[in-house]
């Protein structure tokens, strides 16, 4: 065997070993201490003051800023990154269903046909996150990923309606009408994908955040 072939084989073996070691580096039976995900990556909430006024009845009471357990003060902004335009999620990365449905309806992200419209999402994204190109790119990619899962998300909601009559009644009967969870689940999907691929400029590079993201991604 030629020397160069031997060298290549050694490199490939090393990479394979390193990847195998890394894949088993997280014990999925022992999750790390929970860290509110928005404290690790301040994913912007896709809303504006005007939208919040239009959807005020779904917004709920104002939320206090997130606090750390150790000193009860808001976590510091990641160093070196640009300021984030707009608000971050007061509920972490889980989107409130009725508020998100209202926002997506008002902006046309969910059309009258009940389908997602990528061009309308990009218009909303350009309005809210236009001062942070890195975050905008990641959120655009997150939407594309979640857009592909939209059919599956709708199917799971339909299955839930069949299995749980009370759930179906809440979101379909005029007397009990609340809201469909579809918009919220799409937005939660976008938030989590953005968290997983959070730009370095926005990421809180702490031991706790790194451990939690690694656990979320591998387990």
C-alpha positions as CSV (number, residue, x, y, z in Angstrom):
1,X,0.0,0.0,0.0
2,X,1.3,3.4,-0.9
3,X,2.4,5.7,1.9
4,X,-0.3,8.3,1.0
5,X,-3.0,5.6,1.1
6,X,-1.8,4.5,4.5
7,X,-1.9,8.1,5.7
8,X,-5.4,8.6,4.3
9,X,-6.6,5.4,6.0
10,X,-5.2,6.6,9.3
11,X,-6.9,10.0,9.0
12,X,-10.3,8.4,8.1
13,X,-10.0,6.0,11.1
14,X,-9.2,8.8,13.4
15,X,-12.1,10.9,12.2
16,X,-14.5,8.0,12.5
17,X,-13.2,7.3,16.1
18,X,-13.6,11.0,17.0
19,X,-17.1,11.1,15.7
20,X,-18.0,7.9,17.6
21,X,-16.6,9.3,20.8
22,X,-18.4,12.6,20.3
23,X,-21.7,10.8,19.6
24,X,-21.5,8.9,22.9
25,X,-20.3,11.9,24.9
26,X,-23.8,12.7,26.0
27,X,-25.6,10.5,28.4
28,X,-29.2,10.8,27.3
29,X,-30.5,9.3,30.5
30,X,-29.0,12.1,32.5
31,X,-30.2,15.5,31.2
32,X,-28.3,18.6,32.4
33,X,-29.9,21.2,34.5
34,X,-32.6,23.0,32.5
35,X,-31.7,26.4,31.2
36,X,-34.5,28.6,29.7
37,X,-33.6,28.4,26.0
38,X,-34.1,32.2,25.4
39,X,-31.3,32.8,28.0
40,X,-28.9,30.9,25.8
41,X,-30.1,32.2,22.4
42,X,-32.4,35.3,22.4
43,X,-34.5,34.3,19.4
44,X,-36.6,37.3,18.4
45,X,-40.4,37.1,18.8
46,X,-41.9,37.7,15.4
47,X,-44.2,40.5,16.3
48,X,-44.4,44.3,16.3
49,X,-46.2,46.9,18.5
50,X,-48.9,47.1,15.8
51,X,-49.4,43.4,15.8
52,X,-49.5,43.2,19.5
53,X,-52.2,45.8,19.5
54,X,-54.2,43.9,16.9
55,X,-53.8,40.7,18.9
56,X,-53.9,42.2,22.4
57,X,-56.7,40.0,23.6
58,X,-54.5,37.0,23.1
59,X,-51.3,38.4,24.5
60,X,-52.0,37.8,28.2
61,X,-50.4,39.8,31.0
62,X,-46.9,41.3,30.5
63,X,-44.1,39.0,31.5
64,X,-41.1,40.0,33.7
65,X,-37.6,39.6,32.2
66,X,-36.1,36.2,32.6
67,X,-34.1,35.8,35.8
68,X,-31.1,33.6,36.7
69,X,-31.4,31.3,39.6
70,X,-28.2,32.5,41.2
71,X,-28.6,36.2,41.5
72,X,-32.2,37.0,40.2
73,X,-31.0,39.4,37.6
74,X,-31.6,39.3,33.9
75,X,-28.8,37.4,32.0
76,X,-26.2,39.5,30.3
77,X,-26.4,40.0,26.5
78,X,-23.8,37.9,24.7
79,X,-20.7,39.9,24.1
80,X,-19.7,41.2,20.7
81,X,-23.0,40.6,19.1
82,X,-25.3,43.2,17.5
83,X,-28.3,44.4,19.5
84,X,-31.4,42.4,18.7
85,X,-34.2,44.5,17.3
86,X,-37.6,43.9,18.8
87,X,-38.6,41.7,21.7
88,X,-37.5,38.2,22.6
89,X,-39.9,35.5,23.7
90,X,-41.3,36.1,27.2
91,X,-42.5,32.4,27.2
92,X,-39.2,31.0,26.2
93,X,-39.3,29.4,22.8
94,X,-42.8,27.9,23.1
95,X,-45.2,30.2,21.1
96,X,-48.6,31.0,22.8
97,X,-51.2,29.3,20.4
98,X,-53.9,32.0,20.1
99,X,-51.4,34.9,19.9
100,X,-49.4,33.1,17.2
101,X,-52.5,32.2,15.2
102,X,-53.6,35.9,15.4
103,X,-50.2,37.2,14.3
104,X,-49.9,34.7,11.4
105,X,-53.4,35.5,10.3
106,X,-52.9,39.2,10.4
107,X,-49.7,39.0,8.4
108,X,-50.9,36.4,5.9
109,X,-48.2,33.9,6.9
110,X,-51.3,31.6,7.3
111,X,-53.5,32.4,4.4
112,X,-57.3,32.0,4.1
113,X,-56.6,28.6,2.6
114,X,-55.0,27.6,5.9
115,X,-51.6,27.1,4.2
116,X,-48.2,28.6,5.1
117,X,-47.0,31.3,2.7
118,X,-43.2,31.7,2.7
119,X,-43.2,35.1,1.1
120,X,-45.4,36.5,3.9
121,X,-43.1,35.0,6.5
122,X,-40.1,36.6,4.9
123,X,-41.9,40.0,4.9
124,X,-42.5,39.6,8.6
125,X,-38.9,38.4,9.2
126,X,-37.6,41.4,7.3
127,X,-39.7,43.7,9.5
128,X,-38.7,42.3,12.8
129,X,-35.1,41.1,12.4
130,X,-33.8,43.3,9.6
131,X,-30.9,44.6,11.8
132,X,-29.4,41.2,12.3
133,X,-28.4,39.4,9.1
134,X,-27.0,36.3,10.8
135,X,-30.2,35.7,12.8
136,X,-32.4,36.4,9.8
137,X,-30.5,33.8,7.7
138,X,-30.8,31.2,10.5
139,X,-34.5,31.9,11.0
140,X,-35.1,31.7,7.2
141,X,-33.5,28.3,7.1
142,X,-35.4,27.2,10.2
143,X,-38.7,28.2,8.5
144,X,-37.7,26.2,5.4
145,X,-37.1,23.1,7.6
146,X,-40.4,23.6,9.5
147,X,-42.3,24.4,6.3
148,X,-41.4,20.9,5.1
149,X,-42.9,19.5,8.3
150,X,-46.2,21.4,8.0
151,X,-48.1,18.5,6.6
152,X,-46.9,16.2,9.3
153,X,-47.8,18.8,12.0
154,X,-51.3,19.1,10.6
155,X,-51.7,15.3,10.5
156,X,-50.7,15.1,14.2
157,X,-53.2,17.7,15.1
158,X,-55.9,15.8,13.2
159,X,-54.9,12.6,15.0
160,X,-55.2,14.4,18.3
161,X,-58.6,15.7,17.4
162,X,-59.8,12.1,16.7
163,X,-58.3,10.8,19.9
164,X,-59.4,13.6,22.2
165,X,-63.0,14.9,21.6
166,X,-62.6,17.7,24.1
167,X,-59.6,19.0,22.2
168,X,-61.5,18.8,18.9
169,X,-64.4,20.7,20.5
170,X,-62.2,23.5,21.8
171,X,-60.8,24.3,18.4
172,X,-63.7,23.7,16.1
173,X,-67.0,24.5,17.9
174,X,-68.0,28.2,17.8
175,X,-69.2,28.0,21.4
176,X,-65.9,26.7,22.7
177,X,-63.7,28.2,19.9
178,X,-60.1,28.8,21.2
179,X,-57.5,28.5,18.4
180,X,-55.7,26.0,16.3
181,X,-52.3,24.9,17.6
182,X,-50.9,24.8,14.1
183,X,-49.4,28.3,14.0
184,X,-47.8,27.9,17.5
185,X,-46.3,24.5,16.6
186,X,-44.8,25.9,13.4
187,X,-43.4,28.9,15.4
188,X,-42.1,26.6,18.1
189,X,-40.4,24.5,15.5
190,X,-38.8,27.6,14.0
191,X,-37.6,28.7,17.5
192,X,-36.1,25.4,18.3
193,X,-34.3,25.1,15.0
194,X,-33.0,28.6,15.4
195,X,-31.8,27.7,19.0
196,X,-30.0,24.7,17.7
197,X,-28.2,26.8,15.0
198,X,-28.0,30.0,17.0
199,X,-25.5,32.5,15.5
200,X,-22.3,32.8,17.4
201,X,-22.9,36.6,17.8
202,X,-26.1,35.8,19.8
203,X,-25.2,32.6,21.6
204,X,-24.5,32.7,25.3
205,X,-21.3,30.7,25.3
206,X,-21.6,29.3,28.9
207,X,-21.0,25.8,30.1
208,X,-24.7,25.3,31.0
209,X,-26.0,26.6,27.6
210,X,-23.5,24.5,25.6
211,X,-24.3,21.3,27.6
212,X,-28.0,21.9,27.3
213,X,-27.9,22.5,23.5
214,X,-25.7,19.4,23.0
215,X,-28.2,17.3,25.0
216,X,-31.2,18.7,23.0
217,X,-29.5,18.0,19.7
218,X,-28.2,14.5,20.4
219,X,-31.0,13.2,22.6
